[in-house]
Amino acid sequence: GTSTPPATTPPSLSSLNAEGIFCPILPLFEEASSNSTTGGETTGSLVVLTSNNNDGVASPLLSIGDIDKFLNEQTRQLDEAKESMAKMYPSSDKGDKIITATEASLALLWHHTQFLTIAYGTGIDYIEMMLRKQFIAAIGK
């Protein structure tokens, strides 16, 4: 008798979840600390107060290096997720499957984009609320 090979179980669609991927959108505001310096010098702290306008007033901004670290971590985790999708789902050259590694990667990126959009909206809402509280405290209501 001929034996049939065991059927492989397709991966669960829950594997397309992007919740574990780092989201670099954060409303970070911090006051100057003793570890920070002004003038854009690199320090050990995450937030550096730099004078980025004509009046010389310091503002809490992330340095380009810190922004790069955030984006690089997101990229690293997206690459890992894409590699994971390639291992779990068949390649797109095998045309007999509905969901291939390409579709799985696109779905994962779509979910991650949703998280980015939500984080951006939440961050903007937080900043607006903070500014409103400061404005009301300054002028009264």
Contacts in CASP RR format, 6 or more apart in sequence:
PFRMAT RR
TARGET T0000
AUTHOR 0000-0000-0000
METHOD contacts of the structure
MODEL  1
GTSTPPATTPPSLSSLNAEGIFCPILPLFEEASSNSTTGGETTGSLVVLT
SNNNDGVASPLLSIGDIDKFLNEQTRQLDEAKESMAKMYPSSDKGDKIIT
ATEASLALLWHHTQFLTIAYGTGIDYIEMMLRKQFIAAIGK
10 99 0 8 1.000
11 88 0 8 1.000
11 89 0 8 1.000
11 104 0 8 1.000
13 99 0 8 1.000
15 84 0 8 1.000
15 85 0 8 1.000
15 88 0 8 1.000
15 104 0 8 1.000
16 85 0 8 1.000
16 104 0 8 1.000
16 107 0 8 1.000
16 108 0 8 1.000
16 111 0 8 1.000
17 108 0 8 1.000
17 111 0 8 1.000
18 81 0 8 1.000
18 108 0 8 1.000
18 109 0 8 1.000
18 111 0 8 1.000
18 112 0 8 1.000
18 114 0 8 1.000
18 115 0 8 1.000
19 115 0 8 1.000
20 77 0 8 1.000
21 74 0 8 1.000
21 77 0 8 1.000
21 78 0 8 1.000
21 81 0 8 1.000
21 108 0 8 1.000
21 112 0 8 1.000
21 115 0 8 1.000
22 70 0 8 1.000
22 73 0 8 1.000
22 74 0 8 1.000
22 77 0 8 1.000
23 74 0 8 1.000
23 112 0 8 1.000
23 115 0 8 1.000
23 116 0 8 1.000
23 119 0 8 1.000
24 67 0 8 1.000
24 70 0 8 1.000
24 71 0 8 1.000
24 73 0 8 1.000
24 74 0 8 1.000
25 116 0 8 1.000
25 119 0 8 1.000
25 120 0 8 1.000
25 123 0 8 1.000
26 70 0 8 1.000
26 119 0 8 1.000
26 123 0 8 1.000
27 123 0 8 1.000
27 124 0 8 1.000
27 126 0 8 1.000
27 127 0 8 1.000
28 46 0 8 1.000
28 47 0 8 1.000
28 60 0 8 1.000
28 62 0 8 1.000
29 47 0 8 1.000
29 60 0 8 1.000
29 130 0 8 1.000
30 46 0 8 1.000
30 47 0 8 1.000
30 60 0 8 1.000
31 60 0 8 1.000
32 38 0 8 1.000
32 49 0 8 1.000
32 58 0 8 1.000
32 60 0 8 1.000
33 45 0 8 1.000
35 43 0 8 1.000
35 44 0 8 1.000
35 45 0 8 1.000
36 43 0 8 1.000
36 45 0 8 1.000
36 47 0 8 1.000
36 48 0 8 1.000
36 49 0 8 1.000
37 43 0 8 1.000
37 48 0 8 1.000
37 49 0 8 1.000
38 49 0 8 1.000
38 50 0 8 1.000
38 51 0 8 1.000
38 58 0 8 1.000
39 49 0 8 1.000
39 50 0 8 1.000
39 51 0 8 1.000
39 58 0 8 1.000
40 48 0 8 1.000
40 50 0 8 1.000
40 51 0 8 1.000
40 63 0 8 1.000
41 48 0 8 1.000
42 48 0 8 1.000
42 63 0 8 1.000
46 62 0 8 1.000
46 66 0 8 1.000
47 60 0 8 1.000
47 61 0 8 1.000
47 62 0 8 1.000
47 66 0 8 1.000
48 61 0 8 1.000
48 62 0 8 1.000
48 63 0 8 1.000
49 58 0 8 1.000
49 59 0 8 1.000
49 60 0 8 1.000
49 61 0 8 1.000
50 58 0 8 1.000
50 59 0 8 1.000
50 61 0 8 1.000
50 63 0 8 1.000
51 57 0 8 1.000
51 58 0 8 1.000
51 59 0 8 1.000
52 59 0 8 1.000
52 61 0 8 1.000
53 59 0 8 1.000
62 70 0 8 1.000
78 109 0 8 1.000
78 112 0 8 1.000
81 105 0 8 1.000
81 108 0 8 1.000
82 105 0 8 1.000
82 108 0 8 1.000
85 101 0 8 1.000
85 104 0 8 1.000
85 105 0 8 1.000
85 108 0 8 1.000
86 101 0 8 1.000
86 105 0 8 1.000
88 101 0 8 1.000
88 104 0 8 1.000
89 97 0 8 1.000
89 99 0 8 1.000
89 100 0 8 1.000
89 101 0 8 1.000
89 103 0 8 1.000
89 104 0 8 1.000
90 97 0 8 1.000
90 100 0 8 1.000
90 101 0 8 1.000
91 100 0 8 1.000
91 101 0 8 1.000
92 100 0 8 1.000
92 101 0 8 1.000
92 102 0 8 1.000
92 103 0 8 1.000
94 100 0 8 1.000
99 107 0 8 1.000
END
